[in-house]
Amino acid sequence: MFKRLRYVTVFIFAVILAIVVMYVPLPYYITKPGLAEDLKPYVKVEGGYEEEGDFMLVTVSMSRASITSYIAAKLDRYQEIYPKEAILGQEENDAEYQFRQLHLMQESQTAAIYNAYQYAGKSVEFENRGVLVISVADNMPATGKLKIGDRLTAIDGKELHTADEFIAYVKRKRSGEKVKIEFERQGKKEYVTLGLAPIQGETDRLGVGVQITTDQKLKVSPNVKIDAHRIGGPSAGMMFTLEIYNQLTEADLTKGYEIAGTGTINAKGEVGPIGGISQKVIAADTAGADIFFAPNEKGNKNSNYQEAVKTAKDIGSKMKIVPVDVLDDALTYLDKLPPEQAD
């Protein structure tokens, strides 16, 4: 009887220990190589042209660490471990982080569409849809009053269309004054009156404690639809631009190649650095990419491009790593590229 009870106790303890080791989250996040996928299922230009090769979206996989995954990451040079505070903002939870990442992805798509349609000589116009809260600071008037995702529609009765309008209005206010903000949350209109306080690190400026951005939508012709499949972050901006542009123009930029890459893009066509470049190189190589575009950072010796070259060499990849500072660099390279020879 006692022997059986001891076995049951040991078994229960072992099960609990296994659950703790495998599933109880640690205050760390782990990133590792994700996937490299054809962008065509993500991007659809109405009446767009077909392509023989592929532009590829490259991702990094990120998850909360457990004891087992933490140990595994320690043993793998191409997995990275980050403390929780390096990923999440102050008092930011996973849902708020995901919202912020999805918004960054939306901004990158807007910049990608704008660049692609501009380069293709197609109609494109901005439509401002209000001011979006993307972060709320601690110990400021807005703390606990406004939330990430709130859409600010008016301040002191003055209708808002852009973030610049909000900033310019608050800049005229003095210490001790208050502002009444009208906003929408989950489709419901609400109001809040907030005082002003010095912005951290900028004692000569006052604010309510929110980071905001103009929520913009583009009007384009022909129409384009992008479904990012809940992938967040801005790092796919350049590759979205190339895919959209290629569907808009008759000449096929891919020329039969599998072309991967990464990098943010802004409205000026400038390509910016991203995190996890080595992991993305590995993902692209695993997927069979022939070419990989990497942010050059104006020749910085520690640039994404330099790290990508080193990683490709370390893993014995045959991919051609191409440095890119602006969209023109990628387009020029592809224009000069000879067509892929069929086997």
N, C-alpha and C positions, 0 to 999 in steps of 0.2 A: 504493500500500500504506500509506504513512505518512499520506496524506490521509484514507484510509478509517478508519485507526486513530484519527486525530484526531476525526473525526466521531462515532465510537463512544464515545470518551472524553467528548466534550462532551454527547452524549445521556445517557450514564450519570450524569454530573454533574447534568444538568438534572432527571433523574428523582429523584435523591437529594435535590436541593434542593426539589423540589415536595413530596416526602414530608415533609421537615422542616417546610416552611412550613404544610402542611395538617394534619399528624397528630401531630407531636411535641409533647407537652403542655408547657405553661408552668406555673410555680408560681402560677397564678391560676385563678379560677372566674368564669364569666360567667352572669348571669341575664338573662332576657328574657321578654316576655309568653308565657304558655303557652296553655292551653285553658280554655274554660268549657263544662262538660258537664252534661247532665241527670243529677240524682242518683238517679233511679228505678232505673237498672240497678245502682247501688251498694248500695241499701238495700231490703230486703224484709221488711215486717212481715207475719206470718202473718195472713191474712184482712184485710189492710189496705185502706183506702179508696182509690179512684182520684182523680186530680186533673186538672183541665183544663189548667192551666199547668205550669210547671216551677220547681223550686228547682235552682240550678246550682252545681256545684263549680268553683271557679276556681283554676288552678294557675300557678306560675311555672316556666319551663324553666331548668334549671341544667346546665352542662356544663364540663368542664375546657377551659381556653383553649389554642388553638393560635395561631400567629403571625397567620394570616388572620382567625380569629374575634376575636382581641384588637383588631386594627386596625378591624374592622367595628364592634365594640362602642364603640370610641373615637369613632366617627362617628355613633352612634345615641344620642340623649339618653335613650331609654327602655331601654337595656341598661346593666347595672351590672357593674363589674369589682371582684372582691374578691381580695385576696391569700390564698393557701392557708391561712395560719394563722388567718384570720378565719372560715373555714368549718370546718376540721377542728380538733379539740382537740389538745393536745400529744401527739405520737406516735400520733395516731389515723389509721388508714388509711381508704380509701374504704369498705371493707366495714363497718368499725366505725361510721363515720358513718351509713351506710345503716341499720344496725341501730338506732342511736339515733333516727333520724328515724322509722322504722317503729314504734318503741316510743312515741314522742310521738304518732303518729297513733292508736295503740291506746288511749292514755290519753284522747285527745280523743273517741274513739268512746264510751268508757265514760262520760265526763261527758255526752256528747250523749244517750245512751240514758237515763241517770239523770234528766236534766232533762226530756226528752220524756215519759217514763212518769210522773214526778211531776206534771207539768202536766196530763197526760191522766187522772190519777186511776187509773192502772193499777198492778198489783203489780210491785214492784222491790226486790231485795235484793242486798247485796254478798256475794261469796264471795272470801275472801283465799286466794291460791294460792302464797304464799311471797314471798321477797325477791329482787329481780332487780338484778344489777349493771349499771348503765348507763354507768359511767365509772370508769377507774382512773387515779389520780394518779401522776405521776412521783416517783421517789426516796422512795417510801413502802414500808412492809412488804409491801403487796399487789402491788407492781410486779413483773410477771413471774410471779406466782403465781395471781392471779385474773384473769379476762378478762371483757370486756363480754359479757353474755348468760348468765353463770353464775347459777344459782338457789341462793341460800343457804338451806339447810333447817334448820340447827341451829348453835348456838354453845356450846361447852363442854357438849355433850350436851343443851342446852335447845332444844326445838323452836321454830322461828321461823315466824310467820304474817305479821307485818307489819314494815316497815322501822323503825317506832317501837320495837319490841321489841329489835331489834338495837342501835339507837342508845342506848336506855336502859341496856342491859346493859353496853356498852362504856364508857358515861359513869361507871359505878361502879368501873372499873378504874384502877389507878395505873401511873405510869411504871415500865417494867421488866417488867411482867407480860405474859403471852402469852395468846392465845385460840386454841382449836382450832375451826376452822370446817368444817362438813360442807356440801358443795355438789354440785349436779348439773351436768354439762357434757355436752351431746349425749347425754342419757339415761343417762350413767354416773355413779355415785356416787363422789365423791372427798373427800379430807380434806387440810387444810393447817393448820399451826400458825404463827401470825403474832405478832410483837411489836407493841407500840403505839408511836406516835410523835405528836408535836404536829401538829395540823392546820394547814396553811399559813394564816397570817393570824389564827389563833385559838390562841395559845400556851397558853391555859388548858384546851384540850380535846385529848383524845387520840383517835386513830383508826388504822385500818389503811390508809386511803388509797383508799376506794371511795365512789363516789356510788351510792346505792341507792334503790329505790322498791318499794312494795308492788305485787305483781302481782295485780290484781283482775279478777274476772269478775262480771258481773251475772246474777242469775237473774230473768227477767222473764216475764210472761204478758200478752198473747200473745208468742210467740217472735219475735225479730228477727235477721236476718243482715245483716252489712255486709261487703262485699268492696271494699276501698280500691284494688284493682288495683296494689299496690306503691307507691302514692303515700305519701310520708312527711310528717312534720311535724304540728303541732297546729292549723294555721290554718283547717281546715275544720270545726272543732268546732261553731260556731254554725249553719252551714248543714246539717250532719248532724242537728242537733237539730230544726230546722224541718221537714226532710223526714220524720223519724221521727214527730214529733208530728202532722204532716198526715196520714200514713197511719193513725195511731191514732184520729183524730177524723173524724166524718162531714162537718162543714163544711170546704169546701175553701179553705184560706188563700190559695192562688195566685190564685184568681178569674180564671184565664185568662191571667195575666201570666207573663213570663219573668223570674224573680227570681234575681239573683246576689248574691254577698256574700262576706265573709270575716271572720275573727276567731276567736280561741281562746275556749273556754268552760270554766268550772270547775263544781264541784258546786253552787255557789251561784247559778249562772245568770249570772255576771258575764262580760262579753265583753272580751277583751284584744286589744292591738295585735299586728300581724304585720309581716313584712318584705315588700317588693315590692308595696306597695299600688298604685302607679301602673301597674305591669305587669299587675296583675290587673284594674284598671279597663279597660285597653286590651283585654285578652282578653275581658272580659265584653261590651264594646261591639262588638267584632268578631263575637261570637256572637249579637248582637241582643237583649241583655238590656234590659228596660224599667226595672228597679229594681236598685239596688246598695246593700246594707247595708255600712257601714264603721264600724269601732270609733271611738267618739267620744273616748275617753280623758278623760272628765269635762270636756270642753270645752277641753282643752289646745290652745293656738294652733298647735302643730306636730303635731297628731293625725293619725292615718290618715285620718279624715274630711276634715280640711282639705286634705290632700294629694290625696285622691280628688276633691274638688270642683275643685281647680285643674287636675288632669290631665284631667278630663272636659271642662272649659272649653277647655283647650288643644287637644284633639283634636276639638272640635266635637260631642261626644256629647250625645244627647238623653235619656240615662238620668237617672232621678231618684236622686240620691245621698242616702241616709238615714242619719243618725247613730244609733249604737246603743251604749249603755253596759251594758245588761242585756238578757236575753232578752225581758223584758216590753216593752221599747221596740219590738222587731221585731213582736211579737205584737199590740201595740196599734195600730201603724201598719197592719198587714195587716187587722185587724178593721175599721178605718175605711175601708179602701180600697174604692172602688166597683168593681163587676165590670167587666172589660175588655169594651169594645164591639166586637162583630164587625164587620168591614168589609163 
